[in-house]
Amino acid sequence: MRILWRLGLVALVLGAALAAATAFELRRPGPVLEAPVTIGVAQGDRLGAVAQDLTDRGVLRYAVPLVVWARLTGQDRGIHYGEFTISTRQTPLELLARLTGKPDPPHPVTIPEGLAVHEVVTLLANAGFGSEESFLCLLDDAEFLDSASLPAAGPEGYLFPDTYAFPSSTSPEFILRTMIHRFQEVSGAEFARRATRLELSEHEAVTLASLVEEETAVPDERRLVAAVFVNRLRRGMPLQSDPTVLYGRKDGSRKITRADLRRHSSHNTYTMSGLPPTPIANPGRAALEAAVDPAPVDYLYFVARGDGSHQFSTTLAAHNAAVSKYIKRRLKAEARPRGRS
């Protein structure tokens, strides 16, 4: 009986000592920081892993006191996802308050309409969200595409252009899934239903939207451009869209020659019938809506006026006349003497 009593007393003393040591450590400032340290907390991260990261980065002396206290007080479930910059030495209690408070403001990144996937990836990498390789490896992964409900042909057309805000520590996978989810939100089930009415699959409608996006930036012309392509598809006419000739160019040149128009490629709609096998860019909301709601017109042709807008025609004769008119106007403008700068 005395042995049990003594063991209990020892346990009590040890427990009190441990509690005292823990209380001391919780209020003991961490190591002096030579420079600010930014900690990234991803969704689903466990407090133990975050505390260990703080320890490894020299912000926290020991991970255990913080973790134990957080679990005893239920604060381990209140850790926020985001980025936290620690610039001064702090106690574990102060760090816990920081982690359960508001994270640092996320970093915004704007993806313009009409960029191809490789251009989106370059933009994201330049914004500091990871290497181009880290994004491309995911986008080339058939399992990732399938899990994101994307076609096996690839992600082109499905990275929705918008302004996003992420902590710089956000994983490439989370960023890509966010952009794909945004596309699915914007297109929705109605997009697929309207595509069906035009005898197009959802993927074909997205491809058509990418052509509309690339052909014109004039809001009032989008439904007209969509109508031209839909009318041509119904008649079995080649789409003859210049941006499809440019797709996949490595040098980024926008110049098109007659030889380019005759050159066979997977996306050249001058040498192939129907739509390209994949979109040629990532279209925005307006182009997506226009693709499944083309204007009720009989136009089969359009030509650039030279001011960003287009002249639309129903017959080849009218189109040829418009082409001649605007080519002559362009040649005159190029031949006009320019003032000295």
NORNOR-V851625 format. One record per residue. SS is DSSP state (@ for helix, = for strand, . for the rest). PHI is phi in radians with two decimals (* if undefined). D_FIRST is the distance of its C-alpha to the first C-alpha in whole Angstrom. Layout:
BEGIN
ss=<SS,SS>
phi=<PHI,PHI>
d_first=<D_FIRST,D_FIRST>
END
This chain:
BEGIN
ss=<.,@,@,@,@,@,@,@,@,@,@,@,@,@,@,@,@,@,@,@,@,@,@,@,@,@,.,.,.,.,.,.,.,.,.,.,=,=,=,=,=,.,.,.,.,.,@,@,@,@,@,@,@,@,@,@,.,.,.,.,.,.,@,@,@,@,@,@,@,@,@,@,.,.,@,@,@,@,.,.,.,=,=,=,=,=,.,.,.,.,.,@,@,@,@,@,@,@,@,.,.,.,.,.,.,.,=,=,=,=,.,.,.,.,.,.,@,@,@,@,@,@,@,@,@,@,.,.,.,.,.,@,@,@,@,@,@,@,@,.,.,@,@,@,@,@,@,.,.,.,.,.,.,.,.,.,.,.,.,.,.,.,=,=,=,=,.,.,.,.,.,@,@,@,@,@,@,@,@,@,@,@,@,@,@,@,@,@,@,@,@,@,@,@,@,@,@,.,.,.,.,@,@,@,@,@,@,@,@,@,@,@,@,@,@,.,.,.,@,@,@,@,@,@,@,@,@,@,@,@,@,@,@,@,@,.,.,.,.,.,.,@,@,@,@,@,.,.,.,.,.,.,.,.,.,.,.,@,@,@,@,@,.,.,.,.,.,.,.,.,.,.,.,.,.,.,.,.,.,.,.,.,.,.,@,@,@,@,@,@,@,.,.,.,.,.,.,.,.,.,=,=,=,=,.,.,.,.,.,=,=,=,=,.,.,@,@,@,@,@,@,@,@,@,@,@,@,@,@,@,@,@,@,@,@,.,.,.,.,.,.>
phi=<*,-1.12,-1.10,-1.10,-1.12,-1.17,-1.10,-1.10,-1.15,-1.08,-1.08,-1.13,-1.13,-1.10,-1.11,-1.11,-1.14,-1.12,-1.11,-1.14,-1.13,-1.13,-1.06,-1.11,-1.14,-1.11,-1.85,-1.58,-1.03,-1.28,-1.08,-1.20,-1.62,-1.37,-2.71,-1.01,-2.10,-1.83,-1.88,-1.78,-2.00,-1.56,-1.04,1.62,-1.13,-1.50,-1.03,-1.01,-1.20,-1.15,-1.10,-1.14,-1.10,-1.06,-1.18,-1.09,-1.52,1.40,-1.62,-2.13,-1.29,-2.35,-1.40,-1.05,-0.99,-1.12,-1.14,-1.08,-1.11,-1.09,-1.28,-1.13,-1.70,1.33,-1.39,-1.13,-1.58,-1.85,-1.18,-1.65,-1.40,2.62,-2.06,-2.31,-1.72,-1.84,-1.95,-2.28,-1.16,-2.37,-1.35,-0.98,-1.13,-1.19,-1.15,-1.12,-1.11,-1.17,-1.24,-1.66,-1.70,-1.27,-1.27,-1.11,-1.01,-1.24,-1.64,-1.36,-2.51,-1.87,-1.79,-1.20,-1.14,1.55,-1.40,-1.38,-0.97,-1.12,-1.28,-1.10,-1.08,-1.08,-1.10,-1.13,-1.15,-1.15,-1.42,1.59,-1.70,2.33,-1.39,-1.03,-1.07,-1.13,-1.32,-1.16,-1.06,-1.17,-1.25,-1.67,-1.57,-1.06,-1.16,-1.13,-1.03,-1.16,-1.18,-1.63,1.06,-1.80,-1.16,-1.11,-1.14,2.31,-1.54,-0.96,1.72,-1.99,-1.66,-1.17,-1.29,-2.96,-1.72,-2.04,-2.43,-2.32,-1.07,-1.12,-1.50,-1.08,-1.27,-0.95,-1.10,-1.12,-1.09,-1.12,-1.12,-1.12,-1.18,-1.18,-1.09,-1.13,-1.03,-1.13,-1.14,-1.23,-1.26,1.17,-1.19,-1.12,-1.05,-1.14,-1.13,-1.22,-1.11,-1.05,-1.09,-1.60,1.09,-2.10,-1.35,-1.05,-1.10,-1.12,-1.16,-1.16,-1.09,-1.06,-1.07,-1.17,-1.17,-1.06,-1.04,-1.41,-1.43,-2.65,-1.90,-1.49,-0.94,-1.25,-1.66,-1.05,-1.21,-1.23,-1.09,-1.05,-1.10,-1.02,-1.21,-1.13,-1.09,-1.20,-1.06,-1.16,-1.62,1.33,-1.51,-1.10,-1.29,0.86,-1.72,-0.99,-1.02,-1.23,-1.25,-1.40,-1.08,1.58,-1.14,-1.42,-1.50,1.33,-1.16,-1.83,-1.41,-2.13,-1.86,-1.07,-1.12,-1.09,-1.14,-1.59,-1.35,-1.29,-2.66,-1.15,-2.13,-1.26,-1.41,-1.50,-1.96,-2.23,-1.74,1.32,-1.40,-1.08,-1.19,-2.44,-1.03,-1.87,-2.91,-1.77,-1.34,-1.54,-1.00,-1.09,-1.20,-1.09,-1.15,-1.14,-1.08,-1.81,-2.48,-1.14,-1.14,-1.40,-2.26,-1.78,-1.03,-2.16,-2.48,-2.70,-2.41,-1.23,-1.41,1.81,-2.02,1.73,-1.77,-2.30,-1.78,-1.79,-2.42,-1.67,-1.98,-1.13,-1.09,-1.13,-1.16,-1.07,-1.12,-1.17,-1.04,-1.04,-1.09,-1.41,-1.20,-1.06,-1.10,-1.19,-1.12,-1.11,-1.15,-1.24,-1.47,-1.16,-1.03,-1.83,-1.20,-1.31,-1.55>
d_first=<0,4,5,5,6,9,10,11,12,14,15,16,18,20,21,22,24,25,27,28,30,31,33,34,36,37,39,40,44,45,47,50,53,56,58,57,55,55,52,53,51,53,52,49,47,43,42,40,43,45,42,43,46,46,44,47,49,48,47,44,41,38,38,35,34,37,36,33,34,37,35,33,36,38,40,40,43,45,46,50,53,55,55,54,55,53,55,53,49,47,43,41,41,45,45,43,46,49,48,47,51,54,55,58,61,62,65,68,70,74,75,79,80,82,80,80,76,77,78,75,72,74,74,70,70,72,70,67,65,65,67,70,69,65,67,70,67,66,69,70,67,68,65,64,68,67,64,66,68,71,74,74,77,75,74,77,78,74,73,74,75,74,72,68,65,63,60,61,58,59,59,63,62,61,64,66,64,65,68,69,67,69,72,71,70,74,76,74,75,78,79,79,81,84,84,84,87,89,88,86,82,80,80,84,83,81,83,86,85,84,88,89,86,88,92,92,90,92,90,93,94,91,92,95,94,92,95,97,94,93,97,98,95,97,100,98,100,98,96,97,94,95,91,90,92,90,87,85,87,86,88,87,91,93,96,98,101,103,101,98,99,100,97,95,91,88,89,92,94,97,97,95,95,92,89,87,84,82,82,84,82,79,81,80,80,83,84,82,83,87,87,86,88,91,95,97,100,102,102,101,102,101,102,100,103,101,100,97,98,100,103,102,105,106,108,109,112,110,108,110,112,109,108,111,111,108,108,112,110,107,110,112,109,108,112,112,112,109,110,108,105>
END
